[in-house]
Structure formats: C-alpha cells, structure tokens
Amino acid sequence: MNGFWKTLSRMQQPEAAPEASAAFKPLRIAGRGICCAVGHTAPAATAAINARMNHFRETDFLAEGHEPIVGAALHQVEVWGAARWRDMLQRVLAECLAPWQPLPADAAPLVVVLAPEAGRPGAGAHWLPQALDDAQAALDLRCHAESTVLPLGKAGLAAALRRVSQHLQQARSDSTFGIVVAVDSFLSAPVINHYLAQERIKTSENSDGFIPGEGAAAIVLTRRPDPHGRGVWIEGVGEAVEEAHWGSDQPNRAKALVQAMRDAAAQAGCKVADQAFQISGMTGESAYFKEASLAIGRALEHRIEQFPHELLARSVGEIGAANGVLTLAWLADAMTRRAGPGERGLLHLANDDGLRSALIVRYREAS
C-alpha cells in the first residue's frame, strides 16, 4: 500500500497546538502552482483574483425545486472523479517545480499533502494514493521517505508548514526544499447532498451559505534567501483546537483562533496589530465571520484604524483543503506588487472540526 496512504489512514483527529512552536523557522515561498475555476496556472489565476473575477456558473446539481446550484468548477476540463483529482494535482506540482528544473539526480523533496478532513462527508481523499503515485511517475519526482498526507483540511496548513520547517532544519544541504500541496473538491453528489441537507450551500432560498468549488495549489518552500534578496516569507505559525466547533452547543468565543493568532505573531516577533491586512479561508457563512471578527477584536494589542480583510472565496468558492495553500501561492505574487494587500499580513483558517490556524507572512526586500 502507498506510503502516503499509510500515514493518512493513521490520522483521524485534528492535531493539538504544538508545545514547541518555537521550533518553526521562517520559510520562503520559492515556487507556486495554482489550478482553480478562474485559472489553471498561477499567473492566470492570480490575474483573475486580482481583478476580483469569478467563474461561478450553474452546475448539474439541483437544490429543492430543481434549482441549479451555482458552483466554481474547472473550466474545459472534461475528466471526472479520480482522474480530475489527478489532473489538478499534476498541474500544480509541475508548475511549482518548473523554476527548479532540471532537478538534481539526488533531489528528494519532502512533500506534505493537505487532504480533506478525515471523516468529512463525501470527501474524495480515497483518490489521493493513486493520484500521488501517478504524479510522481509523470513528473519523474522522487519524494523524501518522510513525505506524508495530512487529512486536516484547510486549517491543517500550520501543521504542514511545521513539518517542512523541521525537515529543512535537519537537512544536511542548503539546497534542500519542501513542497506543500493540496487538492479538494466540493463538486460531487455526496458532498452536495450533505451540505444541502445542512442548509449550508448558497441558493436563492439561502443567502447564508457557500458556493461549492474545486481546486489545487502547491508551493515550494526553502530556508534560503532569494539571490536578489526579495521574497515572501512565512515567519510564524500558530494553531489551536476550538471546543465550540461547528454544530456544537457551546457558545463560540473564538478562544482557539485568538490563541493561534497570538502564537503566530509571537513566533514572528511582532504584534497582530502590526499587520497591514488579514486574509482568511472564510467562504460566506456568517458564523465564521462572527468568530473571525470576535477573534480580531480580542487579538489586536491596540486599536488600529483599518485592517482590510481579503477573501479569495469571492473568486474560487469553497475549495476546502486547497484554500490556505492557494492563498499563499497568490500572496507570493500579490505581496510583491505596489497595488497588493501590503508587506505584512495575517492569514487565518478554520475547520468545521474545530481546528484553527494562523500565519504571519511578510515581504522582504534587500536593504
């Protein structure tokens, strides 16, 4: 059985917040790949997201009253099921590795794959083992033996980044790099039926819902500075588990999200209030907006006049586990531009199962 899948099958619950969070060392985004509804490459998707475009269209899925559900599907990709996951995965891996080609013969990057949360209804993670094998063969890619799949959803991004950071600290060569890749889809009958039953998909009768989408993203990570001294760095990560998760009877006071934000800022040696913007994985549901607003209000060390909130879901819809990685792939370009969101930012992510994570990202330029 595939080594990735063995790791996946062992992990069933969200990881608790790490005790030794100081072990994380900054990582530079040195390559990126994006495949989503508004673009099948990083440049195309980035341009569309910057222009606040979307490709929301009626799908073949129907809500009550035979109303077509609006979704964010890949355009002109006529393969389905496992082949669709494989196609997305190969596209983003090939694109993020392009600047590193040809790979040295002894190159074996650590690959951490973010998958849908274990047990999420309708999740297609069972397609990943073969998709990963096919991608390695197609790209002539030899992964490090400690490569793994984390079935932790979008908020598992902090755990994935810690894995890469720790691996690179132990590596003997400065040329060693890691890859975080994620693929997910909410456009399948089991997923649609589940969230329709929960009244969580946006329809004409339900404005407090999300638009189901699909996509994949990958980023290459290194501890080496860019030769020109420029680059977007992930400087701190934090995570915690919220007891008042989706569907629980407890009032959500955003304790876990506040903790994740403060831990990420402390690790980066800054304050939450020092950031120029925030960007999140929220997809339109009011419960998560309320939690995020409460968390920001409590995490900020002092009052600031403006704290813009960016949302990529306005362009790509709900893409689950791929959301955080796609966000970082977008920021790797957007933060280098004068018209971008800013040079310091806070990314925060939340899962239905209670896992919360936060990241501090910064654009560095040689002085």
C-alpha positions as CSV (number, residue, x, y, z in Angstrom):
1,M,0.0,0.0,0.0
2,N,1.2,3.5,-0.8
3,G,3.3,5.1,2.0
4,F,1.3,8.4,1.8
5,W,-1.9,6.5,2.4
6,K,-0.5,4.7,5.4
7,T,0.1,8.0,7.1
8,L,-3.3,9.2,6.1
9,S,-5.1,6.2,7.5
10,R,-3.4,6.6,10.9
11,M,-4.5,10.2,11.4
12,Q,-8.1,10.7,12.4
13,Q,-8.3,13.8,14.7
14,P,-7.0,17.4,14.5
15,E,-3.6,17.8,15.9
16,A,-3.4,19.8,19.1
17,A,-1.4,23.0,19.3
18,P,2.3,22.2,19.3
19,E,4.1,22.7,22.6
20,A,7.4,23.5,21.0
21,S,6.1,26.0,18.5
22,A,9.4,28.0,18.7
23,A,11.0,25.2,16.6
24,F,9.4,26.7,13.5
25,K,11.9,28.7,11.4
26,P,10.8,31.1,8.6
27,L,10.2,29.7,5.1
28,R,10.4,31.4,1.8
29,I,7.9,30.6,-1.0
30,A,10.2,29.8,-3.9
31,G,7.7,28.3,-6.4
32,R,4.0,28.1,-6.8
33,G,1.3,26.3,-8.8
34,I,-2.5,27.0,-8.9
35,C,-5.4,25.3,-10.6
36,C,-8.9,26.6,-9.9
37,A,-12.1,27.8,-11.5
38,V,-10.5,31.2,-12.6
39,G,-7.3,29.8,-13.9
40,H,-5.4,26.6,-14.5
41,T,-2.0,28.3,-13.9
42,A,-0.7,30.6,-11.2
43,P,-0.4,33.7,-13.4
44,A,-3.8,33.2,-14.9
45,A,-5.5,32.6,-11.5
46,T,-3.6,35.5,-9.9
47,A,-4.7,37.9,-12.5
48,A,-8.3,36.9,-12.2
49,I,-8.2,37.0,-8.4
50,N,-6.6,40.5,-8.5
51,A,-9.4,41.6,-10.8
52,R,-12.0,40.1,-8.4
53,M,-13.3,37.9,-11.2
54,N,-15.1,34.6,-10.7
55,H,-16.3,31.8,-12.8
56,F,-19.5,31.0,-10.9
57,R,-21.9,29.1,-13.1
58,E,-24.9,26.8,-12.8
59,T,-24.0,23.2,-12.4
60,D,-25.9,20.0,-13.0
61,F,-26.6,19.6,-9.2
62,L,-30.0,20.6,-8.1
63,A,-31.4,22.1,-4.9
64,E,-35.0,21.8,-3.8
65,G,-37.5,22.9,-6.5
66,H,-35.0,21.8,-9.2
67,E,-33.0,24.9,-8.9
68,P,-29.5,24.5,-10.4
69,I,-26.7,25.0,-7.8
70,V,-24.1,27.6,-8.7
71,G,-20.6,26.3,-8.4
72,A,-17.0,27.2,-9.2
73,A,-15.9,24.3,-11.4
74,L,-12.7,24.0,-13.5
75,H,-13.4,25.3,-17.0
76,Q,-13.0,23.0,-20.0
77,V,-11.6,20.0,-18.1
78,E,-13.6,17.0,-19.3
79,V,-12.4,14.4,-16.9
80,W,-14.2,13.4,-13.7
81,G,-13.8,11.6,-10.4
82,A,-10.3,10.3,-9.6
83,A,-8.9,11.5,-13.0
84,R,-9.9,15.1,-12.1
85,W,-8.1,15.0,-8.8
86,R,-5.0,13.5,-10.6
87,D,-5.2,16.2,-13.3
88,M,-5.3,19.1,-10.7
89,L,-2.5,17.5,-8.6
90,Q,-0.2,17.1,-11.6
91,R,-0.8,20.5,-12.9
92,V,0.2,22.3,-9.7
93,L,3.1,20.1,-8.9
94,A,4.6,20.5,-12.4
95,E,4.1,24.3,-12.3
96,C,5.6,24.9,-8.8
97,L,8.6,22.7,-9.7
98,A,9.2,24.4,-13.1
99,P,11.7,27.0,-11.7
100,W,13.7,24.2,-10.1
101,Q,14.1,22.1,-13.2
102,P,16.1,20.2,-14.0
103,L,16.0,18.6,-10.6
104,P,19.4,17.2,-9.3
105,A,19.5,13.5,-9.5
106,D,19.7,13.2,-5.8
107,A,16.8,15.6,-5.1
108,A,14.1,14.1,-2.9
109,P,12.0,17.0,-1.6
110,L,9.7,16.4,1.4
111,V,6.2,16.6,0.1
112,V,3.4,17.3,2.5
113,V,-0.1,16.8,1.1
114,L,-3.1,18.6,2.7
115,A,-6.2,16.5,2.2
116,P,-9.8,17.0,3.3
117,E,-10.5,16.4,7.0
118,A,-10.7,12.7,8.0
119,G,-14.3,11.7,8.0
120,R,-15.6,14.7,6.2
121,P,-18.8,13.6,4.4
122,G,-18.2,12.9,0.7
123,A,-14.5,13.8,0.8
124,G,-12.6,12.3,-2.1
125,A,-9.3,11.7,-0.3
126,H,-9.5,8.0,-1.2
127,W,-8.4,9.0,-4.7
128,L,-5.2,10.5,-3.4
129,P,-2.9,7.4,-3.2
130,Q,-3.1,6.6,-6.9
131,A,-3.1,10.3,-7.9
132,L,0.1,10.8,-5.9
133,D,1.7,7.7,-7.5
134,D,0.7,8.9,-10.9
135,A,2.0,12.4,-10.3
136,Q,5.4,11.2,-9.2
137,A,5.7,8.9,-12.2
138,A,4.6,11.6,-14.7
139,L,6.9,14.3,-13.2
140,D,9.9,11.9,-12.6
141,L,9.7,13.1,-9.0
142,R,11.2,11.1,-6.1
143,C,9.8,12.2,-2.8
144,H,11.6,12.0,0.5
145,A,10.7,9.0,2.6
146,E,9.1,11.1,5.3
147,S,6.7,12.7,2.8
148,T,3.1,12.5,4.2
149,V,-0.5,13.2,3.8
150,L,-2.3,15.3,6.5
151,P,-6.1,14.8,6.4
152,L,-6.6,18.0,8.3
153,G,-8.4,20.3,5.9
154,K,-7.5,24.0,5.3
155,A,-6.6,24.7,8.9
156,G,-4.0,21.9,8.8
157,L,-1.8,24.3,6.9
158,A,0.1,25.3,10.1
159,A,0.9,21.6,10.8
160,A,2.1,21.1,7.2
161,L,4.4,24.1,7.4
162,R,5.9,23.0,10.7
163,R,6.7,19.6,9.1
164,V,8.6,21.3,6.3
165,S,10.4,23.7,8.6
166,Q,11.6,20.9,10.9
167,H,12.7,18.8,8.0
168,L,14.7,21.7,6.4
169,Q,16.4,22.4,9.7
170,Q,17.6,18.8,9.9
171,A,18.7,18.7,6.3
172,R,22.4,18.5,5.5
173,S,22.3,20.6,2.4
174,D,21.1,24.2,2.0
175,S,19.6,23.2,-1.4
176,T,17.0,21.0,0.2
177,F,13.5,22.2,-0.3
178,G,10.0,21.1,0.6
179,I,6.6,21.2,-1.0
180,V,3.1,21.7,0.4
181,V,0.4,20.7,-2.0
182,A,-3.4,20.5,-1.5
183,V,-6.3,19.3,-3.6
184,D,-10.0,19.3,-2.8
185,S,-13.4,19.4,-4.4
186,F,-16.9,20.1,-3.1
187,L,-18.4,19.3,-6.5
188,S,-19.6,15.7,-6.1
189,A,-23.1,14.3,-5.4
190,P,-22.2,13.1,-1.8
191,V,-20.7,16.4,-0.8
192,I,-23.5,18.5,-2.3
193,N,-26.2,16.3,-0.8
194,H,-24.6,16.5,2.7
195,Y,-24.3,20.3,2.7
196,L,-27.7,20.8,1.1
197,A,-29.2,18.8,4.0
198,Q,-27.4,21.1,6.4
199,E,-28.6,24.2,4.5
200,R,-25.0,25.4,4.1
201,I,-24.9,25.8,0.3
202,K,-25.8,29.1,-1.2
203,T,-29.1,29.1,-3.1
204,S,-31.9,31.6,-3.8
205,E,-33.5,30.4,-0.6
206,N,-30.3,30.5,1.5
207,S,-28.0,33.5,1.3
208,D,-26.0,32.4,4.3
209,G,-24.1,29.7,2.5
210,F,-21.1,28.9,0.4
211,I,-20.5,28.4,-3.3
212,P,-19.0,24.9,-3.8
213,G,-15.8,24.8,-5.8
214,E,-12.7,22.7,-6.5
215,G,-9.1,23.3,-6.9
216,A,-5.5,22.6,-6.1
217,A,-2.4,24.5,-5.2
218,A,1.3,23.9,-4.4
219,I,4.1,25.9,-3.0
220,V,7.9,25.2,-2.9
221,L,9.4,26.2,0.4
222,T,13.1,26.9,1.3
223,R,15.1,28.5,4.0
224,R,17.5,30.1,1.6
225,P,17.0,33.8,0.7
226,D,16.3,34.7,-2.8
227,P,19.5,35.6,-4.8
228,H,18.1,39.1,-5.3
229,G,17.2,39.5,-1.6
230,R,13.4,39.6,-2.3
231,G,10.6,37.2,-1.4
232,V,7.5,36.4,0.6
233,W,8.3,34.6,3.8
234,I,6.1,32.7,6.3
235,E,7.5,33.9,9.6
236,G,5.2,32.4,12.2
237,V,2.5,29.8,12.6
238,G,0.0,29.0,15.3
239,E,-2.8,26.6,15.8
240,A,-5.3,25.5,18.4
241,V,-8.5,23.5,18.6
242,E,-11.8,25.2,19.2
243,E,-14.2,23.2,21.5
244,A,-17.2,25.2,20.3
245,H,-16.8,23.9,16.7
246,W,-19.5,23.8,14.0
247,G,-22.6,22.0,15.3
248,S,-21.7,22.1,19.0
249,D,-24.0,23.5,21.6
250,Q,-21.3,25.7,23.2
251,P,-21.0,29.4,22.5
252,N,-18.1,30.2,20.3
253,R,-15.9,32.9,21.9
254,A,-13.1,32.5,19.4
255,K,-10.6,31.3,22.1
256,A,-8.7,29.0,19.8
257,L,-8.5,31.5,16.9
258,V,-7.2,34.2,19.2
259,Q,-4.6,31.8,20.6
260,A,-3.5,30.8,17.1
261,M,-3.2,34.5,16.0
262,R,-1.2,35.4,19.1
263,D,1.1,32.4,18.8
264,A,1.9,33.1,15.2
265,A,2.7,36.8,15.9
266,A,4.8,35.9,18.9
267,Q,6.7,33.4,16.8
268,A,7.3,36.0,14.1
269,G,8.5,38.6,16.7
270,C,5.7,41.1,16.0
271,K,2.2,42.1,17.1
272,V,-1.0,41.1,15.4
273,A,-1.7,44.9,15.2
274,D,1.5,45.3,13.1
275,Q,0.0,43.6,10.1
276,A,-1.3,45.6,7.1
277,F,-4.1,43.2,6.2
278,Q,-5.8,40.0,7.1
279,I,-6.8,37.2,4.7
280,S,-8.9,34.2,5.6
281,G,-10.3,31.0,4.3
282,M,-13.9,32.0,5.0
283,T,-16.5,31.3,2.3
284,G,-19.5,33.4,3.1
285,E,-21.1,31.8,6.2
286,S,-22.0,34.3,8.9
287,A,-21.0,32.0,11.8
288,Y,-17.3,32.1,10.7
289,F,-17.4,35.8,10.0
290,K,-18.7,36.4,13.5
291,E,-15.9,34.2,15.0
292,A,-13.2,36.0,13.0
293,S,-14.5,39.4,13.9
294,L,-14.5,38.5,17.6
295,A,-11.0,37.0,17.4
296,I,-9.5,40.0,15.7
297,G,-11.1,42.3,18.2
298,R,-9.5,40.3,21.1
299,A,-6.2,39.5,19.4
300,L,-5.3,43.1,18.4
301,E,-2.9,44.6,21.0
302,H,-4.2,48.1,20.4
303,R,-6.8,49.8,18.2
304,I,-6.0,50.3,14.5
305,E,-8.0,52.4,12.1
306,Q,-8.1,49.9,9.3
307,F,-7.5,46.2,9.0
308,P,-8.6,45.1,5.5
309,H,-10.0,41.6,5.2
310,E,-9.2,39.8,1.9
311,L,-11.3,36.8,0.8
312,L,-10.2,34.6,-2.1
313,A,-13.5,32.6,-1.9
314,R,-15.1,35.5,-3.8
315,S,-13.3,34.2,-6.8
316,V,-12.8,30.5,-6.2
317,G,-15.6,29.5,-3.9
318,E,-15.2,26.8,-1.2
319,I,-12.2,24.7,-2.1
320,G,-11.6,23.1,1.3
321,A,-8.1,21.9,2.0
322,A,-6.7,23.8,-1.0
323,N,-7.8,27.2,0.3
324,G,-4.8,28.0,2.5
325,V,-2.1,26.8,0.1
326,L,-3.8,28.6,-2.8
327,T,-3.9,31.8,-0.6
328,L,-0.1,31.5,0.0
329,A,0.5,30.9,-3.7
330,W,-1.5,34.1,-4.5
331,L,0.3,36.1,-1.8
332,A,3.7,35.1,-3.2
333,D,3.0,37.4,-6.1
334,A,0.4,39.8,-4.7
335,M,2.6,41.0,-1.8
336,T,5.4,41.9,-4.2
337,R,3.2,44.5,-6.0
338,R,2.6,48.1,-5.1
339,A,-1.1,47.5,-5.6
340,G,-1.0,44.4,-3.5
341,P,-2.5,44.0,0.0
342,G,0.6,45.1,1.9
343,E,4.0,43.8,3.0
344,R,2.8,42.2,6.3
345,G,-0.2,40.0,6.7
346,L,-2.2,37.7,8.9
347,L,-3.7,34.5,7.4
348,H,-6.3,32.7,9.5
349,L,-8.1,29.5,8.7
350,A,-10.9,27.5,10.4
351,N,-12.3,24.0,10.0
352,D,-15.7,22.6,10.9
353,D,-14.0,20.1,13.2
354,G,-12.6,22.9,15.4
355,L,-9.0,23.2,14.2
356,R,-7.9,26.8,13.9
357,S,-4.6,28.1,12.5
358,A,-2.9,31.4,11.8
359,L,0.2,32.5,9.9
360,I,2.2,35.7,9.7
361,V,3.6,36.4,6.2
362,R,6.0,39.2,5.2
363,Y,7.5,40.5,2.0
364,R,11.2,41.0,2.5
365,E,13.4,43.2,0.2
366,A,17.2,43.6,0.4
367,S,18.1,46.9,2.1
